[in-house]
């Protein structure tokens, strides 16, 4: 029984650690959120999206990459907070503003094809 409790505590602590981001992980999530915004605006081809996503996540194993991707999606969702999903112009404006901001231009060079 004691071994089972110890194993469960170990597994739980590993999962909690996976949800915490260090500075490099946070920067990667930020870069990936810029890629997601560019893709949502239609700036990226499928190949461009794959290449930029791979570039951000290449140094992470699959589990850590999933955490980075989840954090980027959370940040991306936060950008859309308060905009009704029927407001296509508002969504496009918010995404363009984000992609043009220093948040994206400092971390991700814009390399897309129109």
C-alpha positions as CSV (number, residue, x, y, z in Angstrom):
1,X,0.0,0.0,0.0
2,X,2.8,2.4,0.9
3,X,4.5,1.7,-2.4
4,X,1.3,2.5,-4.3
5,X,0.9,5.8,-2.5
6,X,4.5,6.7,-3.2
7,X,4.1,5.8,-6.9
8,X,0.9,7.9,-7.1
9,X,2.6,10.9,-5.5
10,X,5.6,10.6,-7.8
11,X,3.3,10.4,-10.9
12,X,1.3,13.4,-9.7
13,X,4.4,15.5,-9.0
14,X,5.7,14.7,-12.5
15,X,2.4,15.8,-14.1
16,X,2.4,19.0,-12.1
17,X,6.0,19.8,-13.2
18,X,4.9,19.4,-16.8
19,X,2.4,22.2,-16.4
20,X,5.0,24.7,-15.2
21,X,6.9,26.7,-17.8
22,X,10.4,28.0,-17.4
23,X,11.5,31.2,-19.3
24,X,12.6,29.3,-22.4
25,X,9.3,27.3,-22.5
26,X,7.3,30.5,-22.0
27,X,9.2,32.1,-24.9
28,X,8.5,29.1,-27.1
29,X,4.8,29.2,-26.2
30,X,4.7,32.9,-27.1
31,X,6.5,32.2,-30.5
32,X,4.0,29.4,-31.2
33,X,1.0,31.7,-30.4
34,X,2.4,34.0,-33.1
35,X,2.5,31.2,-35.6
36,X,-1.1,30.2,-34.7
37,X,-2.2,33.8,-35.2
38,X,-0.4,34.0,-38.6
39,X,-2.0,30.8,-39.6
40,X,-5.5,31.9,-38.6
41,X,-5.1,35.0,-40.7
42,X,-4.3,32.8,-43.7
43,X,-0.7,34.1,-44.0
44,X,0.8,30.7,-43.8
45,X,0.7,27.8,-46.2
46,X,0.4,24.3,-44.7
47,X,4.1,23.8,-45.3
48,X,5.0,27.2,-43.7
49,X,2.8,26.3,-40.7
50,X,4.5,22.9,-40.3
51,X,8.0,24.4,-40.7
52,X,7.5,27.2,-38.2
53,X,5.8,24.9,-35.7
54,X,8.6,22.4,-36.0
55,X,11.2,25.2,-35.6
56,X,9.6,26.3,-32.3
57,X,9.1,22.7,-30.9
58,X,12.2,21.0,-32.3
59,X,14.2,21.1,-29.1
60,X,11.3,19.6,-27.0
61,X,10.3,16.0,-26.6
62,X,6.7,15.1,-27.5
63,X,5.3,15.5,-23.9
64,X,7.0,18.9,-23.4
65,X,6.0,20.0,-26.9
66,X,2.4,19.2,-26.1
67,X,2.6,21.4,-23.0
68,X,4.1,24.3,-25.0
69,X,1.4,23.8,-27.6
70,X,-1.4,23.8,-25.0
71,X,0.0,27.0,-23.4
72,X,0.2,28.7,-26.8
73,X,-3.5,27.7,-27.5
74,X,-4.4,29.1,-24.1
75,X,-2.7,32.4,-24.9
76,X,-4.3,32.4,-28.4
77,X,-7.8,31.8,-26.8
78,X,-7.1,34.7,-24.4
79,X,-6.5,37.0,-27.4
80,X,-10.0,36.2,-28.6
81,X,-11.7,36.7,-25.2
82,X,-14.5,39.2,-25.4
83,X,-14.9,39.1,-29.2
84,X,-18.1,37.4,-30.3
85,X,-17.3,34.6,-32.7
86,X,-19.7,36.1,-35.2
87,X,-17.6,39.3,-35.3
88,X,-15.2,38.2,-38.1
89,X,-13.9,41.8,-38.6
90,X,-13.1,42.1,-34.9
91,X,-11.3,38.8,-34.8
92,X,-9.2,39.7,-37.9
93,X,-8.4,43.1,-36.4
94,X,-7.3,41.6,-33.1
95,X,-5.2,38.9,-34.8
96,X,-3.5,41.5,-37.2
97,X,-2.8,43.7,-34.2
98,X,-1.2,40.9,-32.4
99,X,0.9,39.7,-35.3
100,X,2.1,43.3,-36.0
101,X,2.9,43.9,-32.3
102,X,6.3,43.6,-30.7
103,X,5.2,40.4,-29.1
104,X,5.4,38.6,-32.5
105,X,7.9,40.7,-34.5
106,X,10.5,40.3,-31.7
107,X,10.1,36.5,-31.4
108,X,9.1,35.3,-34.8
109,X,10.2,36.6,-38.1
110,X,7.3,36.8,-40.5
111,X,7.9,34.3,-43.2
112,X,4.7,33.7,-44.9
113,X,3.4,33.5,-48.4
114,X,0.3,35.4,-49.6
